[in-house]
Amino acid sequence: QDGRTIPMALVGMRIYTPNGQRSDDKGKYDGWSERFDEKIPLYSPRICQLNTMSSKQLIDDDEIDESLDSVIKPLEGMSRVWVVPRPRRCTSSEYMSLMSKFCEEGGLDTLIDIMDKEELSDKPNKFNLCILAILISAVSLPALIYHVSVINELAPKLVDKARSRLLKAPDRALREVKREHIEAIGKALESFNRRLLPKQERQGESDLLKLEVSLLCLQSSYMGRRIQGIRDLNQIIKFQRSNSASFNRAFIV
């Protein structure tokens, strides 16, 4: 077709084993019979070389292009540039306008003050870890589009405040909080650290926070929270075994 030669591969799924459930002229196997074999172009992403598609896309998405930050001008009525459109992230002018207005009117500063000054409580109608998770998550959602100057100025404060409030939370505040809320705080901090730290350093910070939270739970006077701490610590150890470790065994002990 069109004078082109397209190399094809005949792809099937059969694992030959003595205990296979099916058989053909080559022996017993597990998998699909020949009638399910399929001819696929060699350049198809379905049979591409390992790590050349999804993993590469993930690596590309990990990079933030900040080239516009130095040239973009503030929106009308704004004292500075708060957010910057990012190709493949967000280019909505309406969203940029709303976020700029929120920041210009002190939204970020207000949230930092709340996280800094409000006393943590275990009451549902008071400032608790659930509220902290909601606030830091809301502020972190646009983390990739904040102007680099905003990130450098405010993100370290947000990360420090949220991390400090979580790790210094009184035992009574840990009693009722759901695991999802603690995980939400961790994910929000990862979003900010994505702009602040290199990838390897960022992963180390994330793993360290998980370890510190699990130890915090282990020290709780509530049995349910201690059990959760044991489960989390077990997951950390499993992850360290199957992935490149952020810290060695002696550090965990």
C-alpha positions as CSV (number, residue, x, y, z in Angstrom):
1,Q,0.0,0.0,0.0
2,D,1.4,3.4,-1.1
3,G,4.6,1.6,-2.0
4,R,5.5,1.2,1.7
5,T,6.7,-2.0,3.3
6,I,5.3,-2.4,6.8
7,P,7.0,-5.1,8.9
8,M,4.5,-7.1,10.9
9,A,4.8,-9.5,13.8
10,L,2.6,-12.5,14.6
11,V,1.8,-12.1,18.3
12,G,0.2,-14.8,20.4
13,M,0.0,-15.6,24.1
14,R,1.0,-19.2,25.0
15,I,3.2,-20.3,27.8
16,Y,4.3,-23.9,27.3
17,T,4.4,-25.9,30.6
18,P,4.1,-29.6,31.5
19,N,1.0,-28.7,33.6
20,G,-0.7,-26.6,30.9
21,Q,-4.5,-26.7,30.6
22,R,-4.4,-26.8,26.8
23,S,-2.3,-28.5,24.1
24,D,-1.3,-28.2,20.5
25,D,1.3,-29.8,18.3
26,K,4.1,-28.2,20.4
27,G,2.8,-29.5,23.7
28,K,0.8,-28.4,26.7
29,Y,0.4,-24.7,27.4
30,D,-1.5,-22.0,29.3
31,G,-2.9,-19.0,27.4
32,W,-4.8,-18.5,24.1
33,S,-5.1,-20.8,21.1
34,E,-3.8,-19.9,17.6
35,R,-7.1,-18.5,16.5
36,F,-6.5,-15.5,18.8
37,D,-3.0,-14.8,17.3
38,E,-2.8,-11.4,15.7
39,K,-0.6,-9.6,13.2
40,I,0.6,-6.3,14.5
41,P,2.9,-3.7,12.9
42,L,6.3,-3.6,14.6
43,Y,6.0,0.1,15.3
44,S,2.7,-0.4,17.2
45,P,2.9,0.9,20.8
46,R,1.2,-2.4,21.8
47,I,4.4,-4.3,21.3
48,C,6.9,-1.4,21.6
49,Q,10.2,-1.8,23.5
50,L,9.9,-1.6,27.3
51,N,9.9,1.9,28.8
52,T,9.6,3.7,25.4
53,M,6.0,4.8,25.7
54,S,4.2,5.1,29.0
55,S,7.3,5.5,31.1
56,K,8.8,8.1,28.6
57,Q,5.5,10.0,28.7
58,L,5.7,10.0,32.5
59,I,9.2,11.4,32.4
60,D,8.2,14.1,29.9
61,D,5.3,15.1,32.1
62,D,7.6,15.4,35.0
63,E,9.3,18.4,33.5
64,I,7.8,21.8,33.9
65,D,8.5,24.4,31.2
66,E,9.0,27.7,33.0
67,S,10.3,29.7,30.0
68,L,7.1,31.9,29.9
69,D,7.5,33.0,33.5
70,S,10.1,35.6,32.7
71,V,8.2,37.2,29.9
72,I,4.5,37.1,30.7
73,K,2.9,40.3,32.0
74,P,0.5,40.7,35.0
75,L,-3.2,40.6,34.1
76,E,-5.0,44.0,34.3
77,G,-5.6,45.1,37.9
78,M,-3.0,42.6,39.3
79,S,0.1,43.6,41.2
80,R,2.1,40.6,39.9
81,V,1.9,37.5,37.8
82,W,0.4,34.8,39.9
83,V,-0.2,31.9,37.5
84,V,1.2,31.1,34.0
85,P,-0.4,29.0,31.3
86,R,1.4,25.7,30.8
87,P,1.0,23.8,27.5
88,R,-0.3,20.3,28.2
89,R,-1.2,21.4,31.8
90,C,-3.7,24.3,31.7
91,T,-4.1,27.1,29.2
92,S,-7.6,28.3,30.3
93,S,-7.7,32.1,30.4
94,E,-10.8,32.0,32.6
95,Y,-9.1,29.7,35.1
96,M,-6.0,31.9,35.1
97,S,-8.1,35.0,35.8
98,L,-9.9,33.3,38.7
99,M,-6.7,32.0,40.3
100,S,-5.0,35.4,39.9
101,K,-7.9,37.1,41.6
102,F,-7.9,34.6,44.4
103,C,-4.2,35.1,45.0
104,E,-4.4,38.9,44.6
105,E,-7.0,39.2,47.3
106,G,-4.9,37.3,49.8
107,G,-6.3,33.8,49.4
108,L,-3.0,32.0,49.8
109,D,-1.9,34.2,52.7
110,T,-5.1,33.5,54.5
111,L,-4.8,29.7,54.1
112,I,-1.2,29.9,55.4
113,D,-2.4,31.9,58.4
114,I,-5.1,29.3,59.2
115,M,-2.7,26.4,59.0
116,D,-0.2,28.3,61.2
117,K,-2.5,29.8,63.9
118,E,-5.5,27.5,64.3
119,E,-5.2,24.8,67.0
120,L,-5.7,21.3,65.9
121,S,-8.8,19.6,67.4
122,D,-10.5,16.3,67.2
123,K,-14.0,17.9,66.9
124,P,-15.8,17.8,63.5
125,N,-16.7,21.5,63.6
126,K,-13.2,22.6,64.5
127,F,-9.9,22.9,62.7
128,N,-8.7,19.3,62.4
129,L,-6.5,17.2,60.2
130,C,-9.4,16.7,57.8
131,I,-9.7,20.5,57.3
132,L,-6.0,20.7,57.0
133,A,-6.1,18.1,54.2
134,I,-8.8,20.0,52.4
135,L,-7.0,23.3,52.6
136,I,-3.6,22.2,51.5
137,S,-5.1,20.0,48.7
138,A,-7.1,22.9,47.3
139,V,-4.0,25.2,47.3
140,S,-1.8,22.5,45.7
141,L,-4.1,21.7,42.8
142,P,-2.8,24.6,40.7
143,A,0.8,24.0,41.9
144,L,2.1,23.3,38.3
145,I,0.8,26.7,37.0
146,Y,1.9,29.0,39.8
147,H,4.5,31.6,38.6
148,V,8.0,30.5,39.7
149,S,8.3,33.6,42.0
150,V,5.1,32.5,43.8
151,I,6.4,29.0,44.2
152,N,9.7,30.2,45.6
153,E,8.0,32.6,47.9
154,L,5.0,30.7,49.2
155,A,5.4,27.0,48.5
156,P,8.2,26.5,51.1
157,K,5.9,28.1,53.8
158,L,3.0,25.9,52.8
159,V,5.0,22.7,52.8
160,D,6.6,23.6,56.1
161,K,3.3,24.6,57.8
162,A,1.4,21.5,56.6
163,R,4.2,19.1,57.4
164,S,4.7,20.6,60.8
165,R,1.0,20.6,61.8
166,L,0.7,16.9,60.7
167,L,3.8,15.6,62.5
168,K,3.1,17.7,65.6
169,A,-0.6,16.8,65.8
170,P,-1.7,15.9,69.3
171,D,-2.8,12.3,69.8
172,R,-6.4,13.2,70.2
173,A,-6.3,14.8,66.7
174,L,-5.0,11.6,65.2
175,R,-7.8,9.5,66.7
176,E,-10.6,10.3,64.3
177,V,-8.7,11.3,61.2
178,K,-9.1,9.0,58.2
179,R,-6.1,7.5,56.4
180,E,-7.3,9.2,53.2
181,H,-6.8,12.7,54.8
182,I,-3.3,11.9,55.8
183,E,-2.5,10.6,52.3
184,A,-4.1,13.8,50.8
185,I,-1.7,16.0,52.8
186,G,1.2,13.9,51.6
187,K,0.1,14.2,47.9
188,A,-0.3,17.9,48.3
189,L,3.2,18.3,49.6
190,E,4.5,16.2,46.7
191,S,2.8,18.6,44.3
192,F,4.6,21.6,45.7
193,N,7.9,19.7,46.0
194,R,7.6,18.9,42.3
195,R,8.4,22.6,41.7
196,L,10.9,23.0,44.5
197,L,13.1,19.8,44.4
198,P,14.8,17.6,41.9
199,K,13.0,14.3,41.3
200,Q,15.3,12.1,43.4
201,E,15.3,14.5,46.3
202,R,11.5,14.8,46.0
203,Q,11.0,11.1,46.2
204,G,13.2,10.9,49.3
205,E,11.2,13.6,51.0
206,S,7.9,11.8,50.2
207,D,9.2,8.5,51.6
208,L,10.6,10.2,54.7
209,L,7.2,11.8,55.4
210,K,5.5,8.4,55.1
211,L,8.0,6.9,57.5
212,E,7.5,9.7,60.0
213,V,3.7,9.5,59.9
214,S,3.8,5.7,60.5
215,L,6.1,6.3,63.5
216,L,3.7,8.9,64.8
217,C,0.8,6.5,64.5
218,L,2.9,3.8,66.3
219,Q,3.3,6.1,69.3
220,S,-0.4,6.8,69.5
221,S,-2.4,5.7,72.6
222,Y,-5.2,4.6,70.3
223,M,-5.1,0.9,69.3
224,G,-6.6,1.5,65.9
225,R,-4.0,4.2,65.0
226,R,-1.2,2.0,66.2
227,I,-2.4,-0.8,64.0
228,Q,-2.5,1.6,61.0
229,G,1.1,2.6,61.8
230,I,2.2,-1.0,61.7
231,R,0.4,-1.5,58.3
232,D,2.0,1.6,56.9
233,L,5.5,0.7,58.1
234,N,5.0,-2.8,56.6
235,Q,4.1,-1.1,53.2
236,I,7.2,1.1,53.4
237,I,9.5,-1.9,54.0
238,K,7.9,-3.8,51.1
239,F,8.3,-0.7,48.8
240,Q,12.0,-0.4,49.9
241,R,12.6,-4.1,48.9
242,S,11.0,-3.8,45.5
243,N,12.3,-0.4,44.5
244,S,15.4,1.7,44.7
245,A,15.6,2.6,48.4
246,S,15.4,6.2,49.5
247,F,17.0,5.2,52.8
248,N,18.8,2.1,54.0
249,R,17.6,-0.5,56.5
250,A,19.7,1.0,59.4
251,F,17.9,4.3,58.9
252,I,14.4,2.7,59.2
253,V,15.5,0.8,62.3
